[in-house]
């Protein structure tokens, strides 16, 4: 707590120093009103028939999307609303090569993310994400807490491919950047209410106030509630005489509750001080609270054949497919009984998250060609969640987890130009310091282990220096180069004690007190050339690198498994074409890429690290091998007539292992990764299409119908691809009908998501491989068809 107070004081001091350093100049300068931000997504006030222009800041400065030589999906806030997208994972449906998945109960309130087959889905703070997530240029360093509501956003930028020089470490797959709307002092706002199926109730509001001639405030908030869609059933009630005690009566419907519910609140405030055209200060604060039932999951298969004691029923009952309930139900009770050497245990089946952040961004123009930017941020969250992984009436895989986290970061950037803007450059530095403590109770009876408490602190820090230069050699030809040096450290202290706080026995006890360390450094490069064939057609070629940081195995079962692993790296060659044709009636962008993916971090199910300990159980990340990845991505927008908008995208990815460490996989390790496997959650094919048509209706306003469809091919949830972790291909459709009055200050919308009520699976948790697995494979089904009605009033 003392260190958190010191860190909050540090950010306040940093912001104050930045303000005081410019006070004298600002007082002497002429007064200025708060100007509209220059780096926002610009949509025309009315649909003139052309594709919208969107301004992005991917290369540290404001540029038109079509002039930026990167593979970027940029979506405006208005388009997010038109598509009925309110959560960050929804955006991935329309973005090529992008997969964003909210995780199941075992991983808590976290987001799994990958781009072009490279990412991370394990929440554990000892592991690094493979896709960089940023909100208002502040880096979110963990997957936990990254399931954002799309609150009052100006735009979303998704950068595909390694962003090692632009976004830094852990952006090896790409970067996901969210930008909120800046205050402009217009004294405007809106309020929106939504009601839908299963008592869905959403309330959103935002207002923008001019506090003074050069001071503005914007505040936005959201509150959402909805009942769950997966039913927990009482197996004993439904099956009298089975040996499982009933908890409720048939008169009560044999129902224990619902999972997959929503209970979320968030608020964001931004204070913008803009005394002159040279100085801008933004202070942003946010708070999020979530307290909901667990993610809805179903049991796909139960095939346990291990040696652990998992049958403490009144009469012996094998753990098998009798506990497979159906599409939207399970038999989880979050209860395990006492047996020899173990006490009984329970969990509440809920997921809770509380987090806040504060950041300060100062932009100061030193002169007409140089601008200094400082971004200081502190983030803090606590979360608790529990999991009953086997989903049977009496758990043999039960856990209760608490994760406490804080981070501090500071970034400085100097942007400048030379030779009448022929050369533009950015130099800067970045520092981050973070700490997490993972406290958990684990009852892993399938592994034959004693119950234990872990209370593991993890410290991590990172330092980086970077430079980015762009030279416009001619009016049509531009060369760009970048370099970034990163130095990082991580240490993990293992605490393993009995539930009563006393010492453990057996091999688990030997882990207590051990410390794992990782230190590394890395240089990343970028070389890019772009050529404007015509004012509306631009081609580019690029070579870029990136890496995901190394770490320490967070789940050792034996002391020999307390091991570090190194970073994974990527080098990518990319060619792209960006076009706006027929007076911007058609936008067609395409990118093709080839990547060398080296030292891939994968988790082994069987590992032989010697020391006289068995090779299983094991869940140790290691640098498994190398692969090549190639593919292409297409994004298109068509505006064939006034009011008619058609958007589409498509991607293809081919992944192939070039080598696999024989100790980590291949023919000699049949339960680990094999040469024909593909990475988790990587679809070979994706496509999406959306159509909307704004129809004027006499003098009463407009009616706009819209329909979206998206497709994802087969994926696997584990690096070792098996039928038990295969997720079948699916196509989803959403529809929306919106009425706007003539003054465009009132909107009424009807939306239907999963229009054809498709049963599909978001994520899978596969622990079915004997003898180390628990014999179960779980699915997290996506939401069935849902409807909602919204009323929005602008003022």
N, C-alpha and C positions, 0 to 999 in steps of 0.2 A: 504494500500500500504506500509506504514511504517513497519507493522508487517511482510509483505512478504519479504521486503528487509532484515530485521533482521533475518528471517528464512533462506534465501539464504546465508547470511553471516555465520550463524550457521553451515550449512552443509559444507561450504568451510573451516571454521575453524576446524571442526571435522576431515575432510579428511587431512588437513594440519598437525594437531597434530599427527594423526596416522602415517603420512609419516615421520615427524620429529623424532618421537619416535624410528624409526628404521634406521634413516640415518646413525648413527655412526657405527652400526653393518654392514649395507649394504656396506659402503665405505671400511670396512676392509675385507669384504668377497671377494672371487675370482669372476671374471666376469663370467656371464652365458648368453647364448643365450635365446631368448624367446622360451619356450617349448610349445609343443601342449598341450592344456588343458586336464586334466585327467578326467574331469567329463562330457564328451560329449558322445552323442550317437554314438556308433562305428558300422559302417556298413562295411562289407568286401569290398575290392577294386573291387572284382568281385564276382559274384554269384557262390559260390562253391557248391550249393545244400543244404546248411544248413540254418536254421532259424537264422536271424541276432541276434547278441548279442547287447544289449542296456544297457548302464550304467546309473543309476538314482541316485538322491541324496535325496530321500524322507525322509531318516532317518539321515539327516545332514552329510552324508559322502557318497562317491562314492561306489555303489554296483551294481552288476549285477542284472538286473530286475528279473531274475529267482531265485535269492538268497534273495530277499527282501520280507519279510512276510507281504505284504499288497496287496490289490486289486488295481492294477495300470494298466492303459492303457498308454503305452509309444509309441509315434510315432516319427520316425526320420524325419528330414527335407526333405530327399529324398523321403520318402513315401508320405508326404504331397503334394509334387509336382506331383508325379505319379498319385495321386487321383484327381488332378485339384482342390485342396483345397487352397484357398487364404484368406479366412476369418475364424476367430476363430469358428464361429458357425458351419462351415462345418465339423469340427473335430467330433462333437457329432454324426454325422450319423453313424460312425463306432465304437463308444464307448458305451458299454452296460450300461444301467441305467442312461445315461447322456442326458439332454435336454438343449440346448443352442438356444435362439431365439432372433433375433434382434427385438426391440419393435416397435410398431406403433407410429403415430404422437403424441398422447397425452403424451407419455413417452419420446419423444425426442430421441437423439442418444445414446440409452442405450441397454444393453444386459440383457435378462432374463435368469437365470441359475438355474438348479436344478439337483441333483444327488440322485438317489434312492427315488424320490418323495419329496425331501426337498430342498427348495431354496427360491428365491424371484424374483418377476417380476415388482415391483413398483420402479421406479427410485428415488422417493422422498428421499432427503438426511437425513430425520428424521428416515428412515427405514434402516435396515442393510441387506446386502446380506447374503444368506445362503450357498453360495459356495465361498470359498476364491480364489481370482484371484491374481496371482503373475507373474511378469515379471522380470527375473534375480534376484529372491529372494526379490523383492520389492512388498509389498502388495498394491493392488489397492482397496481402501475402498468404492468405489461407483460403481453402475451399469452403470452410465453415463460415457461415454468414454471408456468402456470396449469392444467395438466392434472392435477388433484389426485386422489389416491386418497381415498375417503370414509372417513378414518381416525378411528374412535372419536368420531363426531359425535353431538351431541345433536339438532341440527336443521339444516335448510337453509331459508333464506328467499329467495324470488325476488320482488323488487319490480318490477312492470311499469309502464312509463311513466317520464317524466323525473323524476329524483330530485335536481334541481339544488340544492335547499335542504337536503335531508336527507343525501344522500350526496356532494354536491359535483360537481366537474367530471368529465367523461367518464362520467357516469351518465345520459347523455341518453336511452338506450334503456331503462335500468332498472339494477337492482343485484342482484348475486348474493352472498348472505352465508351463510357457513358458521360454525357455532358448535360448538366441541368440548365434550365433557363436562367439567365442572369437578370437581376433587377434592373429596371429601366426608369422607375419612378412615374409610371403612367396612371397610377391609381385605378388599376383594372384587376380583374380576377374572374374566378368561376367557382361554381359548386356543382357537384355531380353526385347523384344518388342512383344506386342500382339494386334491383331485386331480381332474384332468380331461383332456380330449382334448389331443393333442399335448404330452403330458407337462406339463400345467399343474400347478404346485405353488404353493399360497399358504399362508402362515403368518401369522396375525394373533394378537396378544395385547394385553391391557391389564390393568393392576392399579392399584388405588386404595388407598393406604396412609395411615394416620394416624400421622404422625411424632411428634406431641405433641398436647396437648389442644387447641391452636389452630393446628395446622400440618398440612397434608395434601399429599400428592404423588400425581399420576396420571401414568403413563407408558404409552404405546401405541406399538406398532410393527407394521410389515407388511413382508413380503418376498414377491415374486411373480416367477415365471418361467413362460414358455410358448413353445413353438416357433412360428415364423411360418406364415402361411397362403397367402402368395403366393410362387411358385417362380421363381427366376431361372434361365433356361435358356440354354445355350450355342448361339447361332445357328449358328456355324461347325461345331459338332459335329453338329447336326441337319440342316444343309444343306451337305454336302461339295461342293466345287467352286464355292461361292458367292463366293469371293474373301475371305471372312472367316476368319481363322485360328482353328481350334478351340483351346480352352483345356483341355478335358477330353476323354476318349474315350467312345464309346458304351457301353463296358463300365461306365463310371461313371455312366451314366444321363443324360449330357449336362446335368447339373444343377450350377449354381454356388452355390446356397444358397437360403435362405428369407428373406423379408421380412415385416414385421408381427409380429415376436416381442415378448415382454415380458421385461424384466429390471429390476425396480424394487424399491427398498428405501427405507423412510422410518421415522422415529421422531419422536415428539412427547412432550415432558414439560412438566408444569404444576405449579408450586409455589404453593399457596394459603395465605396467612397471614391469619387472621381472628380477631384477638385480642379484638375487641368487636363489638357489633352495629352500630357506627358505622364501623368501618374494615375494609376488605378489600383485600388486595394479591395480585395474580396475576402471576407471572413465567412466561412461556411460551417454550420453545425448541424448534426443529424442525430436522431435517436430512433431505434427500432426495438419493438417488443413483439415476441411471438410466443404463444402458449397454446399448443394444439395437440390433438391426438397424433399418434405415429403415422408415418406414411402407410397407406394401404398396401398390404402385401398378401400374396396367396402362395400356397405350397404347390410347387410343380411336381416334385417327386420326393419320395422318402425311401431310401435304399440302404440304410445303415448296416454295415457289416464289420464294424470295428470291435475293439475289446473293452471299451469303456462301459461303466455301469450306467445305463440310461433308462432302466425300466423299474423305477421304484413305485410301481402301482400296487394296488391291493392284490391284484392277480397279475401274473406276468403277461405283458402285452408287447409284442414286437413293435418297433418303430418302423412302420411301413406305409404303403399308399392308402391305407384306410383313413389316414389323416389328411388326404388331399380332398379339400372341401368343394372347390368349384371356382368359377370365374371371379366372383367378387365377394369371397368369404374365406374365413380361416377359423381354426380352433384354438388360437393362442389364448392362454390364460395368464401369462407372465408369472407363473408359479412353478416352483420345483419343491419336491418333498425332501424331508431329511432321510438320509440313508447312512450307511456305515462310513464314518469319518467326515460326513458333510451335514451341515445344518440346512434346513429348508430356506428358501429364498423367494422373494417377490420383487416385482417392479411395477411401475405405474403405467407403462405404455404411453408416455407422453414425451413430447419434444419441446424444449423451452429455449429461448434465445433472447438475451438483452444486450444491446450494443450501442455505443455512441462514438462519435468522432468529431473532431474540430480541426479545421485547416485554415491557413491563411495564405493567400496568394497576392504577391505584390508585383506589379508590372510598372517599370519606370524607364522612360525613354531618356537615356543619357544625352543623346543629341538626335539629329535627324536620321542617323544611320545605325544607332546602337540602342538596344533595349535590354534591360536586366530583369529577369524573372526569378522570384524566390517562392518556393512552395514548401510550407512547413505543415506537418500533419501529425496528429496523435489519434490512434484508434484503440478501442478497448471493448471487449465483450466477455460475457460468461454464458455458457450453454450447458444444459443438462439433457440427457436423453437416455432411453433404455431400449433394449432389444430382446425379443424372444425369437431367436432365429429359426428354430425348428417348427414353429407354429403348431405344435401339438398340445394336447390338454395339459401335460406336465412337462415343463421345459427341461431339456438337457443341454441347452446352449443359451444361457441367460446372462445379461450384462446390464450394469447401471454405470453411466459415464457422466463426468463433469469436466469441462474444459474451460480454463481461465486464460485469457490472452490479452496482451497489449503490445503496441508497436509505436515507434516514433520514427519519422523520416524527415529528411531535409534534402531539397534539391535546389541547385542554383544553375541558371542558364543565362548565357549572354548571346543574344542574337545580334547580328550585324550584317552590313553589306559594304561592298567596295566597288570602285570603278563603275559608278552610275548603276548600281544594282546588278552588274554583270556577275558578281560573286556574292553569294549569300552564305553565311556561316553561323554555326552554333557551337559553342564550347560550354562544358558544364561539369558538374560533379553531383554525386548522389550518395547519401548515407542513410542506413536504416539500422535500427536496433529493436529486437523483439524478444518476447519471452512468453512461453506458454507452460501451463502445468496441467497435465492430463491425469485426473484422478478417476479411477474406475474400480468397480467390483466385478470380478469375472468368475462364472461358474460353468466351466467347460467340461462337462462330464463325459462327453464323447471322446475327449482326448486322454481321459484317465488322470487328469490333473486335479490337485486339491483346489478348493476355492481360495482366491487370493485378492488382495487389494494392491493396486499399483497407484503410485503418486509421483509421476515422472516429470521433473522440470526440464524444459528444453530452451536453451539460449541460442540465439542466432543473430549475427550481424553481417552487414554487407557494405562495401565501399566501392564506388565506381567513378571513373572519369571518362568523358566522352567528347568527341568532336564530330561535326557534320558540316560538309562543305558542298555547295552547289555552284557550278560555273556554267553560265549561259554563254557558250562559245559563239553561237550565232543566234539569230532570231528563232531558229528552228531546233538547234542542237544544244542539249544540256547534259553536262556530266555531273554526277553526284557521288561523293564518297563519304564513308563514315567509319569510325573506329571507336571501340569502347573497351576499357580494361576494368575487370571486376575482381575483387578479392572478398572471400567470404569465409565465415567460421560458424561452426555449430557444435554444441556439446549436449549430450543426453545423459542424464543420471537416472538409473533404474532403481526403483523402490518396489520391493515385493515382500509383503508381509501377510500374515493370516488376517481373516476378517476381524478378529478381536484385537489386532494390533501386535500380536506376538509373532515369534519367528515361524517360518514355514519349515517343512521337511522336504527331503528329496531334491531333485535337480533344480526346481524353481527357486529354492532358497539360495542357491549359489549365485543367482543373478543379482540379488539384493546388494546395493551399494556399488555395483559396477558403473563405470562411466565410459561412454563412447564419444570420440572426438572426430570431427571432420574439418579439414582446412583445404582450401583450393583457390586457384585464381585462373583467369581466362581472358583472352583477348578475342573480340569478335570484330568482323569486318563487313563492309558493304560497299559494293561498286555498282553504279547504275548509270545507264545512258538512255536518254529519251530523245525522240525526234518527232517534231510536229510535221507530219506529212502535209496536212492542210490545217487551217484553223480549227477544224472539227474532227480531225483524225490524228491520234498520237500513238506511237509505238515505243516500247521500252524493252530493255534487257537488263537483267540484274543478277548479281552473285551476292548472296548474303549468308551469314552464319548466325547461330544461336546456341544456347545451352540451357539445360536444366540442372540446378545445383545438386550436388551429392548429399549424403547424409548418413544416418545410422539406422540399422534395423530396429524398428520400434516394437517388435513383437517376438523377442527371443523366448524360446521354451527351454533352452539349455545355455550355459555360459559361453560355449563356443559360438553361439549364434549372435552374440553381441559384437557385431561387425559393422564397419563402415562400407559404403559403396561410393563410387566416383560419379562425376557428372555424365550425362549423356549429351551428345553434340549433334548438330545438324548443319550441313552445308547444302544450299539450294541454288539451282540455276533456274531462272524464270524469264519467260518472254510474254509480253502482254500487248494488247491492242485496245485502245479506248476510242470510241467513236460516238459522235452526235450527228445524225444524218437527216437529210430532208428538212432542213430548218428546225432541227431538234424535235422532229416528230418521232424519231427512233433513236434510242440509245442502245448500243451493242458493245459490251465489253467482254473480252476473253483473255484468259491467262493460262499458260501451260508451264509445268514445272517438273524438274527432276531433282531428287534429293538423295544425298548420302547420309544415312541415319546411323550413328555409331555409338557403341557402348550403351545400348538400350537398357534402361532400368525396368526390370520385370521382377515380380515376386515368385519365388520358387515354392512349390508344394513339398518337394523332397530335396534335402541338401545334406551333403556329407562334408562337414568341416572338421572331422576327426575329434580327438580328445576323448575317445571312448564313449561318446554319446551317440544315440541312434540318429538316423537321417530324417526321422519323422517323429512327432509333428514338426512342421517347418512353415514359416510364412516370411521368409527373408528376402528383401529386395537385393538384387545383384545386377551387375553389368553383364547382360546375358549374351549379347551378340550385335551384329551389324545387319543393316538392311538397306534396300533401295526403294524409293517411293517415286512414282510418277503419276501425272494426271493432268486434268484440265478443268477449268471453271468458266461458266458463261453466265452473264447477267444481262438482261435486256429490259427495256421499257419502251412502250409504244403508246403514242397519243394520236390515234388516227382521226379523231373528231372532237369537237368541243364537248368537254365533260366526260369523255371516255378514256379510261386509263387501263392499260394492260401491262402487267409486270411478270417477269419470269426469271428462273435461274436453273442451272443444272451443273452437276459436278460428277467427275469420275476419278477414282483413286485406285491405283494398282500398287500393292505392297508385296515385297518378296525379301525373305531373309537371305543374306549372302553368307553368313556364318553364325553359328551358335556355339557357345562354350559347352563342351561335352559334359562338364560338371553341373551345368544349369539346365540342359535340355537336349533335344535331339533324340536319335534312336535309342541311346543308352539310358535315357530318362523318359520313359513313355508317359509318365503323368505330368511332365512339364512341357514347355513350349516345343513345338515341332516346326519343321521347315515350311510346311504348307499353311501354318497358322497366320492370322492377321491380328493387329492390335485390338484391344478392347474398344468397343463402340465406334468402330470405323466402318461406315457403309461404303460399299464400292460405288454405288450410284445414289444420287439424290436429285430430286427436281421439285420445283414449286412454280405455281402460276396463280395469279390473282387478277380479277377483272372487276372494275366498278364503273358505274355510269351515273352521272349526276343529271337528273331530269328536272328542268324547271316546271313548276305546277302553277299556272296562271299567276296570280299576284300573292299567293300564300307562301311561297318559298321553293324549296327543292326537296326531292326524294332521291336518295342514292342507294341502290342495291349494290352489294359487293359479295363476291364469293372467292374463296381461296382454297387451293388444293395443294397438298405436299406429299411427297413419296420418299421413303427411306428403304433401301434394300436390306438384306440380311446383315445382322451384326452379331458379335459375341461379347459377352460381358467379361470373360477371362482371357488372358494371353494364351493359355492352353485351351484352344477351341474344342468344345465338346457339345454333344446334343443337349446336355443338361444346362448349358449356358448360351445356347443359340436363341436369338430373338428374331422371329420371322419378319419378313418385309411387310410394310403396311402403307396404305394411302389414307390420308385424312382430309376432310373438307370442313370448312367453316363458312358461315354465311352471316351477313349483317345488313340490316335495312335502317337507314338513317333519314330522319326528316329534320330540315333546318327551316326556320321561319325566314321571312323576307329580310329582316334585320340581322340575321345570322347570330342572334344572341340567345336563341333557344334551340336545343337539339333533343330529339327523342330517338332512341335507337333500340332495335330488337336484334339480338344476336343469338345464334345457335352454333355452338362448337361441337366438333365430332358429329357433323350433320347426319351421317348415315349410321351412327351408333356402332362404330367399329370397335371390336375388342382387340386391343393391342398392348404391348408390353413396353414400358419405359426403361426399366433396369432389371437386372437379374443378379442375385447373390447366390453363387454356386459353391457349396461346401460338400459336394456329394461323393468326391473321390475317396475311396477307402485306401489305407486304413486311417489317414490323418483327418479326413473330413468328417463332418458330423452327420453325413448321410442325407443332407437336405439340399434342395435347390429352390430358391424363392423367386417369384416374379413380383414386380411392382406394376400392376396394370395401369394404363392411362385412364383418364376420366371418361366415363360413358357420355352419351349425348347430354348436353346441358343447354339450357336457355336462360336468357336474362333480358331485362328491360331497363334502360338507363334514361335518365332525364338530366340534362345539363343546362345550366343557366350562366351566361357570361354577363359581367357587369364592368 
